Amino acid sequence: MTVWLVGARGMLGGVFAGSLVHAGVRVVQTGNELDIADREAVRALVRVERPTTIINCAAYTKVDDAETHAREAERCNVLGPENLALVAHEAESCLVHFSSDYVFAGDANQPYDEAAPGAPASVYGRTKWEGERRVLALQNRGRLYVVRTSWLFAAHGNNFVRTMLRLLAREDELRVVSDQIGRPTYAPDLAGAVLRLVGMDARGIAVEPGIYHYANHGSTSWHGFAQAIREGALRRRFPVRAREVRPIATPEFPRPAPRPRYSVLSTQRFEAETASVPRPWQDALEACLDELGASAGVA
Ligand SMILES: NC(=O)c1ccc[n+]([C@@H]2O[C@H](COP(=O)([O-])OP(=O)(O)OC[C@H]3O[C@@H](n4cnc5c(N)ncnc54)[C@H](OP(=O)(O)O)[C@@H]3O)[C@@H](O)[C@H]2O)c1
């Protein structure tokens, strides 16, 4: 079995690279030198390597920059997944593509399920929505999975946990928005969940292809998440200078791209199909902080 790991040097890609080693499969890793918007380059790699599964962790993820770089975001987030889906079909490979809670408007009061209508407010969200539509349009022609996730964090790469630890060590006080609610997701948990979806775990049963939500259990605000990071850091004696994490409202921290106010994903479909339940985000955060402590990767 051969897995092509696309976007292997990103945050999620790096985590998959580790998980797949343990799964005992042959892994072909590519970074941005293999441009997924270049269909012939994608096709050529698949012809040579013949992957049984393609895991696409590549994306244009600079949410604020996307507002002024829509073309670049579209190349990677729309054309890229479309190319991968087409070529996966030609080669009879399985494809896993990731999407985001930012495809939703964020005006709901209960968790979004997979069938909820997308209404992205940002360019990034719109390109992720169009990208998943292009993959799903080819659904009846192959084994295609779209996995929406939210608020990803890991012990490496650019993410909220690492940013907060850096700021906690440097600043006297942090101000973090408390009126945006979502579900934090630990990238290693997501990687394990995906291997279960496609039958590459000990269970060995692939679930029905299509769209799935995956996130750790429970929801919080960015402020609640930041407070939990500070408490976890203090318990581990990581450097913490900030005496307080102050809640602020979104208008007090203006950003170029609008964020959903409420983007809690329902993971019921994942739970029913895989007979497994994501652990609470607080437990996952502890695991991440332990990993950071063990690797001295703090701040
Ligand atoms: N991070 C989150 O909170 C979050 C939340 C929900 C969903 N997601 C989704 O989860 C997936 C993984 O996100 P992530 O945070 O791990 O992303 P990331 O760390 O930004 O990594 C993305 C990778 O894609 C590569 N890339 C960019 N353009 C490319 C192209 N045209 N061809 C090939 N590779 C290209 C980048 O390489 P270079 O850096 O070298 O350009 C980078 O290594 C994405 O689909 C993202 O939309 C993320």
The ligand as an SDF file (V2000), in Angstrom:
LIG
                    3D

 48 52  0  0  0  0  0  0  0  0999 V2000
   -5.1890   25.2710   10.6970 N   0  0  0  0  0  0  0  0  0  0  0  0
   -6.4910   25.2350   11.0330 C   0  0  0  0  0  0  0  0  0  0  0  0
   -6.9080   25.7460   12.0910 O   0  0  0  0  0  0  0  0  0  0  0  0
   -7.4860   24.5730   10.1230 C   0  0  0  0  0  0  0  0  0  0  0  0
   -8.8360   24.5910   10.4640 C   0  0  0  0  0  0  0  0  0  0  0  0
   -9.7570   23.9600    9.6180 C   0  0  0  0  0  0  0  0  0  0  0  0
   -9.3300   23.3380    8.4730 C   0  0  0  0  0  0  0  0  0  0  0  0
   -8.0090   23.3470    8.1500 N   0  0  0  0  0  0  0  0  0  0  0  0
   -7.5910   22.6660    6.9110 C   0  0  0  0  0  0  0  0  0  0  0  0
   -6.6940   21.6250    7.2500 O   0  0  0  0  0  0  0  0  0  0  0  0
   -5.7450   21.4150    6.1910 C   0  0  0  0  0  0  0  0  0  0  0  0
   -4.3240   21.4760    6.7430 C   0  0  0  0  0  0  0  0  0  0  0  0
   -4.1000   22.7790    7.3130 O   0  0  0  0  0  0  0  0  0  0  0  0
   -2.7020   23.1980    7.9810 P   0  0  0  0  0  0  0  0  0  0  0  0
   -3.0160   24.1790    9.0370 O   0  0  0  0  0  0  0  0  0  0  0  0
   -1.9060   21.9840    8.2920 O   0  0  0  0  0  0  0  0  0  0  0  0
   -2.0240   23.9860    6.7640 O   0  0  0  0  0  0  0  0  0  0  0  0
   -0.5260   24.5770    6.6640 P   0  0  0  0  0  0  0  0  0  0  0  0
    0.2440   24.3030    7.8990 O   0  0  0  0  0  0  0  0  0  0  0  0
   -0.6660   25.9950    6.2050 O   0  0  0  0  0  0  0  0  0  0  0  0
    0.0890   23.6970    5.4930 O   0  0  0  0  0  0  0  0  0  0  0  0
   -0.3860   23.7910    4.1830 C   0  0  0  0  0  0  0  0  0  0  0  0
    0.7110   23.2680    3.2730 C   0  0  0  0  0  0  0  0  0  0  0  0
    0.2540   23.3810    1.9170 O   0  0  0  0  0  0  0  0  0  0  0  0
    1.3810   23.6830    1.1090 C   0  0  0  0  0  0  0  0  0  0  0  0
    0.9380   24.3190   -0.1350 N   0  0  0  0  0  0  0  0  0  0  0  0
    0.4590   25.5710   -0.3020 C   0  0  0  0  0  0  0  0  0  0  0  0
    0.1450   25.7700   -1.6070 N   0  0  0  0  0  0  0  0  0  0  0  0
    0.4400   24.6160   -2.2690 C   0  0  0  0  0  0  0  0  0  0  0  0
    0.3310   24.1840   -3.6300 C   0  0  0  0  0  0  0  0  0  0  0  0
   -0.1680   25.0020   -4.5930 N   0  0  0  0  0  0  0  0  0  0  0  0
    0.7110   22.9260   -3.9400 N   0  0  0  0  0  0  0  0  0  0  0  0
    1.1940   22.0940   -2.9840 C   0  0  0  0  0  0  0  0  0  0  0  0
    1.3230   22.4450   -1.6890 N   0  0  0  0  0  0  0  0  0  0  0  0
    0.9450   23.6970   -1.3380 C   0  0  0  0  0  0  0  0  0  0  0  0
    2.1730   24.6460    1.9640 C   0  0  0  0  0  0  0  0  0  0  0  0
    3.5130   24.6820    1.5840 O   0  0  0  0  0  0  0  0  0  0  0  0
    4.3630   26.0590    1.8210 P   0  0  0  0  0  0  0  0  0  0  0  0
    4.1020   26.4800    3.2220 O   0  0  0  0  0  0  0  0  0  0  0  0
    5.7260   25.6170    1.5800 O   0  0  0  0  0  0  0  0  0  0  0  0
    3.7960   27.0310    0.8350 O   0  0  0  0  0  0  0  0  0  0  0  0
    2.0030   24.0630    3.3650 C   0  0  0  0  0  0  0  0  0  0  0  0
    3.0600   23.1870    3.7100 O   0  0  0  0  0  0  0  0  0  0  0  0
   -6.0750   22.4930    5.1610 C   0  0  0  0  0  0  0  0  0  0  0  0
   -6.9350   21.9540    4.1820 O   0  0  0  0  0  0  0  0  0  0  0  0
   -6.8260   23.5420    5.9440 C   0  0  0  0  0  0  0  0  0  0  0  0
   -7.6870   24.3330    5.1320 O   0  0  0  0  0  0  0  0  0  0  0  0
   -7.0750   23.9400    8.9370 C   0  0  0  0  0  0  0  0  0  0  0  0
  1  2  1  0
  2  3  2  0
  2  4  1  0
  4  5  1  0
  4 48  2  0
  5  6  2  0
  6  7  1  0
  7  8  2  0
  8  9  1  0
  8 48  1  0
  9 10  1  0
  9 46  1  0
 10 11  1  0
 11 12  1  0
 11 44  1  0
 12 13  1  0
 13 14  1  0
 14 15  2  0
 14 16  1  0
 14 17  1  0
 17 18  1  0
 18 19  2  0
 18 20  1  0
 18 21  1  0
 21 22  1  0
 22 23  1  0
 23 24  1  0
 23 42  1  0
 24 25  1  0
 25 26  1  0
 25 36  1  0
 26 27  1  0
 26 35  1  0
 27 28  2  0
 28 29  1  0
 29 30  1  0
 29 35  2  0
 30 31  1  0
 30 32  2  0
 32 33  1  0
 33 34  2  0
 34 35  1  0
 36 37  1  0
 36 42  1  0
 37 38  1  0
 38 39  2  0
 38 40  1  0
 38 41  1  0
 42 43  1  0
 44 45  1  0
 44 46  1  0
 46 47  1  0
M  CHG  2   8   1  16  -1
M  END
$$$$
